[in-house]
Amino acid sequence: MMLRKKSVLLLITIALVLTLVVGCSGQPDSTQQTNQNKEVINFGYVEWPGVTVKTHVVNKIAQYLGYKTKLTSAMKPTILKGMEQGDIDVFLGLWLPQMINDYQPYKEKGTVKPVRVNLDEVVWKTAVPEYVWEAGVKSMADLHKYANKFDHKWYGLEPGSSGNAIMKKAIKNNIYGLKDWNVVVSSSQAMMSAVKKHIRDKEWIAWSAWKPHWMNIVYDIKYLKDPKRIWSKDGSDKSVLTITRKGFKDDAPNFYKLLKQFKISSKIQSKWILEYGKKKRDPEKIAEEWIKNNLDLVTKWVAGMKTVDEKDAVKVIEQKFK
């Protein structure tokens, strides 16, 4: 009789142990799922005004939804390499077709993935002040005629900029007769300081210009025609893409919805750039204020999403600013 009782107790004990083992090794419970959602989302960005504020806006929305985030500022080649290595998850500033040479190798290997166009109808090419345009410089083909007035200089961005590369190639191959010109490598801030000084003094300057950007609001500028299409070989409109590292869509499907639904206009981004690039305001503060004042658009971006703790994203965003 005692043996039978001991056998029954042993069987009960084994059954309890097995139940615990199965429970621990089966599907993750809601706590485990929540912990998985809290993995850090790493945004890479180049310190161009528009991309900087845009990244802070999406980063701030992610934080409002409960995600842990990290912002990594670096040069474009470093960001793309970081995405290939899995260190950076998201980049919101891939300008095409200008950056195609940098982007194509990673796209072909499948180590970075396009999500969508987040900004279209943009411009990126050489500009001059309106008074220079009125004096006869209306095309890239006109630059060499007035080389001395420009001091044989074209002002560009930071090292590694695709715009710099386009102009260096044009100079090397004497396209538009630019063989005696030089590219002034600097940064967005330094370049715009040079533009400000030249325009203030009514001097001649040609530089790497784009819109959206506050320069289009503050200064009277003209974009030069490009008959040889060195800035856009196929003549297509330029656009800015959101890209992610390989596997990010599967790792963060909920957050990926935001990236898939996120798109802005040139007007919106120009205002961001004016606040940050011109007025020198904190990009995080700009992002917070803009989100608060534009909930109608923000709620469209987060439609269908859940917060990290499984709440409706739209309701959480709306309630935050009541």
Backbone bond lengths (Angstrom), bond angles and torsions (degrees), N, CA, C in turn:
res aa  C-N    CA-C-N  psi(-1)  N-CA   C-N-CA  omega(-1)  CA-C   N-CA-C  phi
1 M - - - 1.476 - - 1.514 111.09 -
2 M 1.358 116.14 -43.09 1.461 121.82 178.60 1.508 110.13 -63.23
3 L 1.324 118.01 -40.50 1.471 121.39 179.46 1.523 110.34 -62.24
4 R 1.338 116.55 -41.37 1.453 119.87 179.92 1.526 110.77 -63.38
5 K 1.366 117.80 -41.71 1.468 120.45 179.20 1.524 111.23 -64.22
6 K 1.359 115.10 -40.74 1.471 118.80 179.42 1.522 110.63 -64.51
7 S 1.338 116.52 -37.56 1.474 120.17 179.42 1.517 110.95 -65.24
8 V 1.339 115.95 -41.45 1.457 120.44 179.03 1.522 110.96 -63.65
9 L 1.343 116.22 -44.08 1.468 120.28 178.86 1.522 111.25 -63.21
10 L 1.332 116.24 -38.10 1.466 120.28 179.35 1.525 110.93 -65.18
11 L 1.353 115.94 -42.33 1.454 120.01 179.04 1.526 111.65 -64.11
12 I 1.335 116.19 -39.76 1.464 120.37 178.39 1.522 110.43 -63.60
13 T 1.334 115.51 -42.90 1.478 120.51 179.83 1.519 111.23 -62.30
14 I 1.331 117.36 -43.70 1.469 122.19 179.12 1.526 110.36 -62.83
15 A 1.336 115.90 -42.24 1.459 120.38 -179.44 1.528 111.33 -62.72
16 L 1.344 116.30 -40.21 1.457 120.58 178.35 1.523 111.47 -64.61
17 V 1.329 116.55 -42.35 1.467 121.51 179.61 1.523 110.70 -62.87
18 L 1.345 115.80 -44.79 1.457 120.46 179.86 1.520 111.27 -62.19
19 T 1.326 115.34 -39.43 1.467 119.63 179.01 1.518 111.26 -61.47
20 L 1.337 115.13 -43.00 1.460 119.38 178.92 1.519 111.51 -65.18
21 V 1.346 116.25 -41.45 1.462 120.83 -179.33 1.524 110.96 -63.21
22 V 1.336 116.54 -46.66 1.450 121.49 179.74 1.517 110.76 -62.54
23 G 1.351 115.52 -41.87 1.452 119.69 -179.65 1.510 112.23 -62.49
24 C 1.344 116.35 -35.79 1.465 119.82 -178.41 1.507 112.64 -80.16
25 S 1.332 116.93 -26.91 1.466 119.51 -174.73 1.517 112.71 -99.98
26 G 1.333 118.09 -1.37 1.458 120.59 -178.20 1.514 111.46 -83.83
27 Q 1.348 117.36 -150.28 1.450 122.42 -179.55 1.518 110.07 -65.76
28 P 1.365 118.97 143.12 1.452 120.67 179.64 1.521 110.97 -65.04
29 D 1.333 115.47 142.98 1.461 119.00 178.51 1.530 108.92 -80.46
30 S 1.333 116.02 -178.38 1.461 120.16 -175.31 1.518 112.18 -62.94
31 T 1.340 117.38 -32.47 1.466 120.46 178.58 1.507 110.23 -64.94
32 Q 1.341 116.07 -44.55 1.459 120.15 178.69 1.524 110.96 -62.80
33 Q 1.329 116.57 -41.38 1.461 120.44 179.54 1.526 110.83 -62.35
34 T 1.351 115.43 -41.62 1.449 119.27 179.38 1.518 110.79 -63.40
35 N 1.334 116.93 -42.28 1.456 120.20 178.77 1.518 111.40 -61.14
36 Q 1.321 116.53 -37.91 1.463 120.17 178.59 1.533 110.06 -63.56
37 N 1.326 116.02 -38.50 1.461 119.98 -179.65 1.523 112.51 -68.32
38 K 1.315 117.44 -17.51 1.453 120.81 -176.88 1.524 112.96 -88.62
39 E 1.308 118.19 5.38 1.444 119.60 175.72 1.523 109.10 -60.13
40 V 1.318 116.73 145.25 1.464 121.89 -175.15 1.525 111.43 -66.94
41 I 1.342 116.56 132.94 1.464 122.50 172.45 1.520 107.30 -97.92
42 N 1.308 116.73 118.61 1.454 121.85 -175.60 1.525 110.32 -100.86
43 F 1.331 116.13 113.35 1.466 122.17 177.02 1.527 109.61 -93.16
44 G 1.320 116.18 129.30 1.450 120.38 171.77 1.515 109.21 -100.56
45 Y 1.324 116.67 143.44 1.465 119.00 176.52 1.524 110.41 -152.98
46 V 1.329 115.00 145.78 1.451 121.76 171.81 1.522 106.47 -88.61
47 E 1.314 118.11 145.47 1.462 120.13 -174.23 1.524 113.39 -78.66
48 W 1.324 115.50 48.93 1.460 121.57 166.46 1.517 106.25 -85.45
49 P 1.330 118.40 139.75 1.470 120.20 -174.88 1.520 114.58 -52.46
50 G 1.338 117.47 -48.16 1.457 120.05 -177.25 1.506 113.32 -63.50
51 V 1.319 116.43 -45.37 1.465 121.02 -179.35 1.527 110.41 -68.49
52 T 1.335 116.33 -35.11 1.463 120.33 179.98 1.521 111.10 -61.47
53 V 1.344 117.32 -51.41 1.461 119.76 -178.08 1.523 110.66 -69.88
54 K 1.312 117.07 -40.54 1.466 120.53 178.25 1.524 110.92 -56.33
55 T 1.317 115.92 -43.92 1.468 120.43 -179.98 1.518 110.80 -66.40
56 H 1.321 117.00 -39.19 1.473 119.45 178.36 1.526 111.66 -66.47
57 V 1.326 117.50 -34.07 1.476 120.34 178.09 1.525 110.35 -63.63
58 V 1.332 116.88 -50.49 1.466 120.17 -179.81 1.523 110.41 -66.59
59 N 1.319 117.52 -37.89 1.459 121.55 177.78 1.531 110.99 -61.37
60 K 1.330 116.36 -42.51 1.460 120.11 -178.95 1.533 110.85 -67.27
61 I 1.320 117.68 -39.60 1.467 120.50 176.28 1.522 110.13 -61.24
62 A 1.329 116.43 -42.23 1.465 120.73 178.11 1.521 110.62 -58.91
63 Q 1.316 116.83 -42.61 1.460 120.58 179.20 1.524 111.26 -65.38
64 Y 1.325 117.15 -40.51 1.465 120.39 177.77 1.525 111.12 -60.33
65 L 1.336 116.51 -28.98 1.461 120.49 -179.74 1.524 112.15 -88.31
66 G 1.321 117.10 3.02 1.460 120.95 174.43 1.516 116.03 98.93
67 Y 1.323 117.61 3.84 1.464 120.34 -178.56 1.526 110.71 -82.04
68 K 1.310 115.09 145.44 1.453 121.09 169.04 1.526 107.09 -85.59
69 T 1.315 116.69 137.10 1.453 119.83 -175.19 1.521 111.31 -134.47
70 K 1.323 113.70 164.10 1.467 121.39 176.27 1.521 108.03 -143.60
71 L 1.322 116.63 139.54 1.460 121.98 178.10 1.526 109.03 -111.16
72 T 1.308 116.57 126.39 1.457 121.89 -179.92 1.524 109.62 -119.34
73 S 1.322 116.26 113.62 1.461 121.64 177.47 1.527 109.12 -92.14
74 A 1.337 116.14 128.01 1.468 120.05 -178.13 1.512 109.86 -161.89
75 M 1.330 116.10 170.14 1.456 121.22 174.16 1.527 108.73 -70.39
76 K 1.333 115.53 154.57 1.464 120.82 -176.72 1.532 113.60 -54.46
77 P 1.354 119.71 -47.03 1.471 118.86 179.32 1.528 112.50 -59.84
78 T 1.332 116.14 -35.44 1.472 120.67 179.28 1.522 110.72 -67.52
79 I 1.338 116.38 -39.32 1.465 120.64 179.50 1.528 110.30 -63.96
80 L 1.329 116.88 -47.54 1.467 120.22 -179.17 1.526 110.86 -62.69
81 K 1.319 116.97 -40.66 1.460 120.27 177.89 1.522 110.40 -65.77
82 G 1.338 116.03 -39.43 1.458 120.64 178.24 1.515 112.20 -63.81
83 M 1.335 117.17 -34.66 1.458 120.89 177.11 1.523 110.02 -68.28
84 E 1.324 116.37 -41.48 1.462 119.86 178.41 1.524 110.90 -61.19
85 Q 1.322 116.86 -37.00 1.460 121.60 -178.79 1.525 112.85 -83.37
86 G 1.330 116.76 -4.08 1.464 120.46 177.68 1.513 114.35 84.80
87 D 1.339 117.36 9.23 1.460 120.13 -178.36 1.524 112.44 -86.27
88 I 1.324 117.82 -25.75 1.462 122.82 178.76 1.522 108.55 -120.40
89 D 1.321 116.39 134.47 1.462 121.61 -174.78 1.527 113.94 -93.70
90 V 1.338 116.65 -42.23 1.457 120.93 -169.07 1.524 110.95 -135.80
91 F 1.332 115.95 139.21 1.473 122.51 172.92 1.521 107.46 -134.83
92 L 1.332 116.90 123.87 1.468 122.42 -174.49 1.527 113.04 -101.96
93 G 1.338 117.63 10.99 1.454 119.94 -172.15 1.508 116.57 -128.77
94 L 1.340 118.32 39.51 1.460 120.23 178.93 1.520 109.67 -84.78
95 W 1.333 116.61 103.46 1.466 122.01 179.17 1.513 109.43 -83.56
96 L 1.318 115.61 126.28 1.466 120.87 175.97 1.524 109.10 -124.13
97 P 1.334 117.48 144.65 1.473 126.95 8.99 1.524 115.10 -89.53
98 Q 1.337 119.14 1.53 1.464 119.85 -175.06 1.522 114.18 -57.21
99 M 1.326 117.24 -36.50 1.458 120.33 -175.40 1.526 113.12 -95.98
100 I 1.312 116.47 12.83 1.464 119.49 -173.63 1.520 112.32 -61.12
101 N 1.334 118.05 -36.81 1.458 120.41 -178.99 1.521 111.91 -65.09
102 D 1.335 116.92 -35.19 1.467 120.73 177.07 1.529 111.32 -74.54
103 Y 1.314 114.88 -38.27 1.463 121.45 -172.93 1.523 113.72 -80.11
104 Q 1.335 117.20 -36.34 1.455 121.78 -170.98 1.527 114.75 -55.40
105 P 1.345 119.85 -45.67 1.477 119.18 -179.57 1.528 113.10 -59.14
106 Y 1.318 116.66 -38.91 1.468 120.31 179.81 1.529 111.00 -72.67
107 K 1.323 115.49 -36.44 1.466 119.72 177.80 1.522 110.31 -64.62
108 E 1.335 116.68 -43.57 1.466 120.91 -179.21 1.528 111.63 -64.81
109 K 1.321 116.54 -36.36 1.474 120.10 178.10 1.524 111.77 -77.80
110 G 1.328 116.41 -15.59 1.462 119.87 179.74 1.505 113.93 79.10
111 T 1.339 117.13 16.03 1.464 119.91 -178.26 1.522 112.53 -84.98
112 V 1.330 117.42 -16.90 1.461 121.62 169.63 1.523 107.82 -128.17
113 K 1.328 115.02 148.43 1.461 120.08 -173.94 1.534 111.17 -126.51
114 P 1.336 118.23 133.34 1.466 120.33 175.64 1.521 110.33 -74.15
115 V 1.317 116.01 141.50 1.468 121.59 177.12 1.525 110.05 -103.51
116 R 1.332 115.94 -58.24 1.463 120.66 178.94 1.522 109.37 -172.37
117 V 1.331 116.38 168.13 1.456 122.10 170.61 1.525 107.18 -78.10
118 N 1.333 117.44 123.72 1.459 119.43 178.39 1.527 112.89 -102.09
119 L 1.362 115.98 -8.80 1.456 120.78 177.45 1.521 108.32 -156.42
120 D 1.332 116.81 123.71 1.467 119.33 178.74 1.531 110.17 -123.43
121 E 1.327 115.61 -177.51 1.461 122.34 -177.06 1.523 111.42 54.57
122 V 1.326 115.61 45.78 1.457 120.30 178.21 1.523 109.53 -104.83
123 V 1.323 115.62 165.01 1.454 122.27 179.94 1.517 108.72 -128.41
124 W 1.339 116.47 138.61 1.464 121.58 173.90 1.518 107.89 -148.72
125 K 1.302 116.60 105.09 1.454 121.89 175.87 1.524 109.12 -167.40
126 T 1.326 117.28 -168.29 1.458 121.16 -176.25 1.526 111.40 -76.66
127 A 1.332 115.21 136.30 1.463 121.20 176.71 1.522 109.89 -126.76
128 V 1.317 114.70 160.12 1.466 122.76 174.76 1.517 107.92 -137.64
129 P 1.343 117.66 160.26 1.471 119.20 174.08 1.530 110.40 -62.14
130 E 1.313 115.93 154.10 1.463 120.03 -177.24 1.524 111.94 -59.02
131 Y 1.338 117.71 -36.31 1.464 119.60 -179.32 1.527 111.76 -67.48
132 V 1.331 117.80 -27.40 1.469 121.29 175.15 1.530 109.75 -72.96
133 W 1.314 115.99 -40.88 1.464 121.55 177.57 1.530 110.49 -61.34
134 E 1.319 116.03 -43.68 1.471 120.65 -179.97 1.530 111.86 -66.61
135 A 1.349 115.52 -24.48 1.470 120.00 179.53 1.525 112.28 -80.75
136 G 1.329 116.72 -5.39 1.464 119.21 174.73 1.506 117.03 127.88
137 V 1.343 118.41 -4.59 1.468 120.93 -179.72 1.524 108.51 -95.36
138 K 1.323 115.79 92.63 1.462 120.78 -177.04 1.525 112.33 -116.98
139 S 1.332 115.96 -3.93 1.458 121.60 -177.81 1.523 109.15 -144.51
140 M 1.322 115.99 156.83 1.463 120.16 173.41 1.527 110.29 -56.96
141 A 1.325 115.74 -29.90 1.474 121.10 -179.08 1.520 112.39 -69.46
142 D 1.347 117.25 -12.99 1.460 120.76 -179.61 1.530 112.79 -91.30
143 L 1.305 118.14 -14.19 1.462 120.97 -172.68 1.528 112.97 -59.14
144 H 1.344 116.19 -45.09 1.465 118.60 -173.98 1.531 112.23 -66.05
145 K 1.321 117.44 -23.34 1.467 120.98 179.63 1.536 111.41 -67.05
146 Y 1.320 115.81 -25.96 1.461 121.18 -176.69 1.530 111.18 -121.12
147 A 1.333 116.06 31.68 1.473 121.03 -174.17 1.521 112.46 -55.19
148 N 1.319 117.10 -39.94 1.469 119.86 -177.89 1.520 112.41 -65.08
149 K 1.320 116.32 -37.13 1.469 119.73 178.57 1.529 111.09 -65.16
150 F 1.331 116.09 -31.41 1.466 121.27 178.05 1.534 111.87 -87.28
151 D 1.334 117.04 -2.49 1.457 122.47 -175.16 1.528 110.98 58.46
152 H 1.324 115.98 28.87 1.468 123.59 178.48 1.546 111.68 56.96
153 K 1.321 116.84 31.37 1.470 120.16 -176.19 1.529 111.65 -121.38
154 W 1.302 114.25 140.98 1.473 122.74 170.82 1.507 106.72 -123.31
155 Y 1.331 118.20 125.95 1.462 122.11 -173.65 1.535 110.91 -92.50
156 G 1.339 114.77 124.80 1.453 120.85 -178.01 1.516 113.51 -118.46
157 L 1.328 114.90 -163.86 1.460 122.38 -176.06 1.532 111.48 -102.89
158 E 1.336 115.58 -153.36 1.451 121.38 -175.13 1.528 111.39 -72.20
159 P 1.335 117.65 162.47 1.472 120.41 176.42 1.527 110.34 -54.99
160 G 1.320 116.62 137.17 1.455 120.97 -178.99 1.517 113.85 94.55
161 S 1.329 117.69 -6.63 1.459 120.85 178.99 1.524 110.62 -64.55
162 S 1.326 116.32 135.27 1.461 121.08 178.38 1.519 111.69 -65.08
163 G 1.339 116.75 -32.66 1.445 120.42 177.14 1.516 111.51 -63.26
164 N 1.337 115.94 -42.16 1.470 120.09 175.50 1.520 110.39 -58.69
165 A 1.335 115.37 -43.62 1.469 120.46 -177.61 1.530 110.97 -63.83
166 I 1.337 116.85 -39.05 1.464 121.12 179.14 1.532 109.94 -61.15
167 M 1.327 116.18 -46.02 1.461 119.54 -177.72 1.529 112.22 -72.84
168 K 1.320 117.69 -35.57 1.466 120.01 177.19 1.526 110.45 -63.78
169 K 1.329 116.23 -38.68 1.459 120.20 177.76 1.530 110.57 -66.75
170 A 1.330 116.85 -39.83 1.462 120.65 178.33 1.521 110.73 -63.20
171 I 1.328 116.20 -39.91 1.464 121.01 178.74 1.527 110.55 -67.40
172 K 1.312 116.28 -44.72 1.467 120.84 -179.44 1.524 111.53 -60.96
173 N 1.321 116.69 -40.22 1.468 121.52 -177.50 1.535 113.08 -95.52
174 N 1.319 115.71 8.08 1.469 121.97 178.57 1.532 112.80 55.39
175 I 1.330 115.93 34.91 1.459 120.12 174.75 1.526 108.14 -70.77
176 Y 1.298 117.10 137.35 1.457 123.72 -176.07 1.536 112.32 61.03
177 G 1.336 117.37 17.60 1.465 120.34 178.95 1.514 113.48 69.30
178 L 1.315 117.34 31.96 1.471 121.65 -174.30 1.531 113.81 -95.82
179 K 1.320 118.94 17.52 1.468 120.93 -171.57 1.529 114.04 -59.63
180 D 1.332 118.28 -25.82 1.464 120.88 -178.32 1.527 113.00 -96.71
181 W 1.313 117.02 8.32 1.465 121.02 -178.53 1.522 111.20 -88.37
182 N 1.334 115.69 165.75 1.461 122.63 177.28 1.522 110.07 -132.74
183 V 1.328 115.83 144.73 1.462 121.45 174.98 1.527 108.34 -92.72
184 V 1.314 116.52 123.45 1.461 121.65 176.58 1.528 107.40 -88.53
185 V 1.321 116.47 106.24 1.468 121.91 -178.83 1.531 108.78 -85.37
186 S 1.327 116.45 127.42 1.468 118.79 -178.16 1.530 110.49 -147.59
187 S 1.292 117.00 -115.06 1.461 124.64 176.38 1.519 107.21 -158.11
188 S 1.314 117.30 171.32 1.460 120.38 179.65 1.524 110.62 -58.72
189 Q 1.320 116.06 -45.85 1.462 120.45 -177.75 1.530 111.45 -65.67
190 A 1.331 116.40 -46.26 1.465 120.21 -179.14 1.522 111.11 -65.69
191 M 1.319 116.83 -39.08 1.452 120.27 179.35 1.530 110.90 -63.50
192 M 1.338 116.88 -44.40 1.450 119.49 -179.69 1.529 112.09 -68.67
193 S 1.326 117.14 -27.39 1.470 119.94 174.17 1.522 109.86 -65.60
194 A 1.342 115.12 -40.16 1.469 119.92 177.94 1.525 110.41 -65.55
195 V 1.339 117.21 -40.66 1.466 121.58 178.72 1.534 109.49 -62.37
196 K 1.317 116.44 -45.93 1.472 121.27 -179.87 1.524 110.92 -58.06
197 K 1.329 117.00 -46.91 1.466 121.52 -178.20 1.528 111.30 -63.99
198 H 1.340 115.54 -45.89 1.463 118.87 -178.40 1.530 111.60 -63.62
199 I 1.326 116.73 -42.24 1.465 119.83 -179.32 1.527 110.53 -68.99
200 R 1.309 116.46 -39.62 1.472 120.08 177.69 1.531 111.24 -58.25
201 D 1.338 114.52 -40.64 1.467 119.96 -177.76 1.527 113.48 -93.39
202 K 1.336 116.50 7.46 1.463 122.24 -179.73 1.533 111.81 57.29
203 E 1.318 116.20 35.44 1.462 121.89 176.68 1.519 109.79 -93.73
204 W 1.315 116.51 165.74 1.457 121.17 -176.49 1.525 110.54 -91.97
205 I 1.305 115.47 135.89 1.462 121.29 178.87 1.529 109.57 -151.56
206 A 1.325 115.62 142.29 1.472 122.70 173.27 1.515 106.44 -124.35
207 W 1.318 116.99 136.07 1.465 118.27 -173.92 1.527 112.01 -149.43
208 S 1.315 114.80 171.38 1.463 123.03 177.71 1.524 108.23 -78.60
209 A 1.326 116.66 104.20 1.464 120.73 -174.87 1.528 111.04 -116.50
210 W 1.299 115.31 156.39 1.463 119.56 -179.63 1.527 110.55 -156.79
211 K 1.283 114.72 161.47 1.451 120.71 168.08 1.528 107.69 -139.18
212 P 1.319 113.58 144.00 1.461 129.04 12.43 1.541 113.57 -73.86
213 H 1.320 115.55 142.44 1.450 123.25 174.68 1.521 108.12 -172.92
214 W 1.327 116.17 151.20 1.462 119.56 -178.46 1.527 112.77 -65.88
215 M 1.333 118.37 -19.31 1.464 119.77 179.62 1.530 111.10 -59.50
216 N 1.349 116.12 -30.27 1.460 120.68 179.97 1.525 112.53 -72.67
217 I 1.326 116.40 -19.02 1.466 121.78 179.50 1.519 110.73 -92.99
218 V 1.322 115.57 -42.19 1.466 121.03 -172.92 1.522 113.42 -81.85
219 Y 1.349 117.27 -36.77 1.459 121.03 -175.75 1.529 111.75 -114.07
220 D 1.322 114.70 154.60 1.465 121.04 172.36 1.530 106.98 -90.10
221 I 1.326 115.98 104.86 1.467 120.27 -176.04 1.520 110.17 -128.02
222 K 1.314 114.77 162.10 1.455 121.38 178.46 1.530 109.01 -133.08
223 Y 1.335 115.28 138.45 1.462 120.66 176.02 1.523 109.13 -90.47
224 L 1.326 116.39 133.72 1.454 121.14 -176.25 1.523 111.79 -79.43
225 K 1.311 115.47 142.80 1.461 120.17 173.48 1.529 108.80 -63.82
226 D 1.321 114.83 152.39 1.468 120.60 -175.72 1.532 108.86 -133.38
227 P 1.350 117.22 73.18 1.470 119.96 -174.19 1.530 114.72 -60.25
228 K 1.319 117.36 -27.73 1.469 119.78 178.75 1.528 112.37 -88.88
229 R 1.324 115.67 -2.36 1.471 122.94 175.48 1.526 113.13 55.37
230 I 1.304 117.17 43.94 1.465 119.36 177.30 1.529 111.15 -71.51
231 W 1.353 116.53 -23.45 1.462 120.19 179.13 1.526 112.34 -89.10
232 S 1.307 116.47 -15.28 1.466 120.86 178.47 1.512 107.64 -159.36
233 K 1.311 115.39 94.77 1.459 120.51 -171.32 1.525 113.40 -58.49
234 D 1.320 116.68 -35.29 1.464 119.22 -178.02 1.528 112.17 -96.66
235 G 1.336 115.86 0.93 1.461 119.72 178.53 1.517 113.88 73.39
236 S 1.317 117.39 10.98 1.454 120.63 -176.32 1.526 111.12 -77.36
237 D 1.332 114.96 159.68 1.451 119.63 175.13 1.519 108.98 -67.35
238 K 1.302 114.76 150.04 1.462 119.75 -179.34 1.521 109.85 -90.17
239 S 1.307 116.26 155.34 1.458 120.63 -179.91 1.518 109.66 -151.15
240 V 1.321 115.02 163.39 1.460 121.84 179.14 1.527 108.19 -117.41
241 L 1.323 116.05 129.19 1.459 121.55 -176.09 1.521 111.90 -109.22
242 T 1.321 114.44 152.10 1.456 122.28 165.46 1.525 107.22 -93.36
243 I 1.332 117.01 130.78 1.464 121.18 176.44 1.523 109.33 -129.23
244 T 1.329 115.13 156.11 1.463 120.79 177.64 1.522 109.83 -131.80
245 R 1.304 114.86 164.97 1.466 119.27 173.59 1.523 109.80 -71.05
246 K 1.315 116.35 158.70 1.458 122.01 176.59 1.534 109.74 -58.58
247 G 1.311 116.28 132.52 1.465 121.19 176.51 1.512 115.34 90.29
248 F 1.334 117.74 -9.04 1.465 119.18 -176.75 1.524 111.78 -66.12
249 K 1.312 117.49 -36.79 1.466 121.10 179.35 1.520 111.19 -57.83
250 D 1.331 116.70 -41.14 1.465 120.87 179.92 1.523 111.57 -77.00
251 D 1.335 116.67 -31.93 1.462 120.27 -179.04 1.521 112.31 -74.48
252 A 1.327 117.18 -31.00 1.464 120.58 -176.46 1.532 110.23 -139.09
253 P 1.330 117.83 63.42 1.479 121.04 -175.82 1.524 113.60 -61.06
254 N 1.327 117.18 -33.47 1.460 119.90 179.84 1.529 110.56 -67.63
255 F 1.319 116.68 -49.78 1.457 120.14 -179.82 1.528 111.45 -67.07
256 Y 1.317 116.74 -30.02 1.467 121.11 179.45 1.531 110.89 -59.26
257 K 1.348 116.79 -28.22 1.464 120.25 177.96 1.519 110.96 -60.31
258 L 1.328 116.12 -39.21 1.463 119.88 178.76 1.523 110.15 -62.01
259 L 1.324 116.93 -45.69 1.464 120.72 179.55 1.520 111.04 -63.09
260 K 1.309 117.09 -35.69 1.458 121.92 -179.35 1.528 111.29 -70.82
261 Q 1.318 117.25 -28.40 1.462 121.47 -175.41 1.530 113.03 -101.23
262 F 1.321 116.67 -6.23 1.463 121.04 -175.32 1.524 111.75 -82.85
263 K 1.334 116.57 118.64 1.458 122.60 174.88 1.519 108.85 -152.63
264 I 1.348 115.97 142.27 1.453 120.31 -179.17 1.531 110.15 -130.04
265 S 1.316 115.83 171.55 1.458 121.84 177.39 1.529 110.20 -101.27
266 S 1.326 116.19 163.14 1.463 121.01 176.16 1.528 110.73 -60.50
267 K 1.323 116.34 -35.61 1.468 120.79 -179.36 1.526 111.02 -63.02
268 I 1.321 116.13 -43.72 1.464 120.07 179.17 1.516 110.57 -62.19
269 Q 1.325 115.63 -48.67 1.456 118.16 -176.33 1.523 111.72 -67.93
270 S 1.324 118.20 -34.09 1.466 120.39 177.63 1.529 110.47 -60.95
271 K 1.324 117.16 -38.51 1.466 120.70 178.31 1.525 110.85 -66.90
272 W 1.331 116.47 -40.27 1.463 119.62 176.34 1.526 110.44 -59.94
273 I 1.322 114.38 -44.70 1.466 119.88 -177.43 1.531 110.74 -65.80
274 L 1.319 116.51 -37.40 1.461 120.21 178.13 1.525 110.58 -62.06
275 E 1.320 116.24 -44.13 1.465 120.64 -179.21 1.525 112.33 -66.51
276 Y 1.322 116.13 -39.89 1.466 120.37 -176.06 1.521 112.62 -90.78
277 G 1.339 115.93 -52.25 1.458 119.60 -174.12 1.508 113.77 -74.38
278 K 1.328 116.84 -32.25 1.467 121.17 -177.46 1.520 112.14 -98.60
279 K 1.328 116.51 -49.53 1.459 120.42 -176.38 1.525 112.99 -86.20
280 K 1.329 116.33 -8.88 1.471 122.15 175.11 1.523 113.56 62.69
281 R 1.325 116.39 35.31 1.460 119.79 178.28 1.522 111.24 -83.39
282 D 1.306 116.11 159.18 1.460 122.79 178.88 1.531 109.01 -64.07
283 P 1.350 118.67 124.13 1.474 119.80 -177.83 1.526 113.49 -62.06
284 E 1.329 116.88 -29.49 1.470 119.21 178.43 1.520 110.50 -68.79
285 K 1.325 116.95 -40.13 1.466 120.71 178.15 1.535 110.95 -66.52
286 I 1.338 115.28 -39.85 1.466 119.42 177.14 1.526 109.88 -59.97
287 A 1.338 115.85 -44.39 1.468 121.12 -179.10 1.517 111.09 -62.56
288 E 1.320 116.77 -45.60 1.465 120.80 -179.08 1.525 111.31 -60.92
289 E 1.319 116.99 -46.72 1.468 121.31 -179.11 1.526 111.31 -65.14
290 W 1.323 115.43 -43.21 1.460 118.65 -177.40 1.524 111.00 -64.66
291 I 1.323 117.84 -43.91 1.463 121.37 178.95 1.528 110.13 -59.52
292 K 1.313 116.53 -45.61 1.462 121.66 -179.76 1.520 111.62 -58.91
293 N 1.327 117.09 -37.68 1.464 121.74 -175.63 1.527 114.18 -92.08
294 N 1.314 117.02 0.38 1.468 120.53 -177.35 1.528 111.70 -137.28
295 L 1.327 115.06 45.11 1.462 120.42 -177.32 1.519 112.98 -63.70
296 D 1.328 117.51 -27.47 1.453 119.50 -179.92 1.517 111.55 -61.18
297 L 1.327 117.15 -39.26 1.455 120.91 178.61 1.527 111.59 -80.45
298 V 1.318 116.58 -41.21 1.467 120.88 -178.59 1.519 111.03 -60.90
299 T 1.333 117.24 -40.62 1.468 119.73 -179.62 1.527 111.80 -66.96
300 K 1.325 116.97 -26.78 1.471 119.76 174.09 1.527 110.12 -68.85
301 W 1.325 116.31 -36.35 1.473 120.07 179.73 1.525 111.75 -66.37
302 V 1.331 116.86 -34.69 1.469 119.73 -175.49 1.526 112.53 -99.60
303 A 1.320 117.80 6.32 1.475 121.21 179.86 1.528 110.18 -57.69
304 G 1.331 115.80 133.22 1.456 120.92 178.68 1.515 114.10 83.96
305 M 1.323 117.12 0.55 1.466 120.83 -179.15 1.523 111.31 -95.50
306 K 1.328 115.14 162.30 1.451 123.17 171.85 1.520 108.79 -117.48
307 T 1.307 116.19 153.21 1.457 119.56 171.80 1.527 108.19 -76.74
308 V 1.324 116.26 174.52 1.463 120.23 179.31 1.526 111.14 -59.48
309 D 1.327 117.08 -35.02 1.467 119.87 179.19 1.533 111.99 -95.16
310 E 1.359 115.59 26.26 1.461 122.27 169.12 1.522 115.10 70.13
311 K 1.327 118.07 25.15 1.453 120.85 174.58 1.530 109.78 -94.31
312 D 1.323 116.04 161.94 1.454 120.07 179.22 1.530 109.40 -68.71
313 A 1.325 116.39 123.20 1.462 121.38 -173.97 1.524 112.58 -63.56
314 V 1.322 117.19 -40.42 1.466 120.63 -179.56 1.521 110.75 -61.27
315 K 1.332 116.71 -46.95 1.466 120.65 -179.03 1.523 111.69 -63.26
316 V 1.321 116.13 -39.67 1.467 120.45 -179.03 1.524 110.63 -65.07
317 I 1.331 116.82 -43.64 1.469 120.27 178.97 1.526 110.95 -64.44
318 E 1.325 116.28 -44.19 1.478 120.07 -179.46 1.515 111.45 -64.28
319 Q 1.340 116.54 -44.27 1.466 119.96 -178.32 1.520 112.78 -66.29
320 K 1.316 116.14 -28.36 1.462 120.64 -177.98 1.528 111.53 -62.60
321 F 1.325 116.04 -30.62 1.469 118.75 -174.76 1.528 112.91 -112.34
322 K 1.324 117.19 19.41 1.451 120.08 176.13 1.538 110.68 -74.57
